[in-house]
Amino acid sequence: MANASNEWRTLVRCQKPLEMHLQRRKWAELEDFQCSSQENASEN
């Protein structure tokens, strides 16, 4: 059982940075989208 919990801990440790990375990418895409939509609006 100790082995399984060890793997679980490693999994969680790896998952946290991954989630943060994905969230950052999502926010970056949102910002890009907002910037491009603002540019389009100012062009019209």
N, C-alpha and C positions, 0 to 999 in steps of 0.2 A: 504493500500500500504506500510505503514511503516513496517508492520509485515513481508511482503514478502522480503523487502530489508534487514531486520534484519536477516532473514533466509539465504539470499544470502551471507551476510557478514560472517556469521558463516560457511557457506559452503566453501567460499574462504579461510577463516582462517584455516580450517581443511585440505583443499586440498593442500595448499602450502607445509607443512611438509611432506605430503604423497608423493608428487612429488619428493621432495628432497630425501626422503627415498628410493623411487624406483630408482632414478638416482644413488644413492650411491650403491644400491644392484647391479644395472646393471654394474657399473664400477668395483665392486668387482668381479663379475662373469667374466668380461673381463680380469681382472688381473689374476684371477685363470687360465683362459683359456690360456693366454699368457705364464704364468709360466709353466703349464703342457706341452704346445707345445714345449717350450724351453728345458724342461727336456727330452722330447721324442727325440728332435733333437740331443741333446748331447749324448744320449744313442746309437743312430745309428752309 
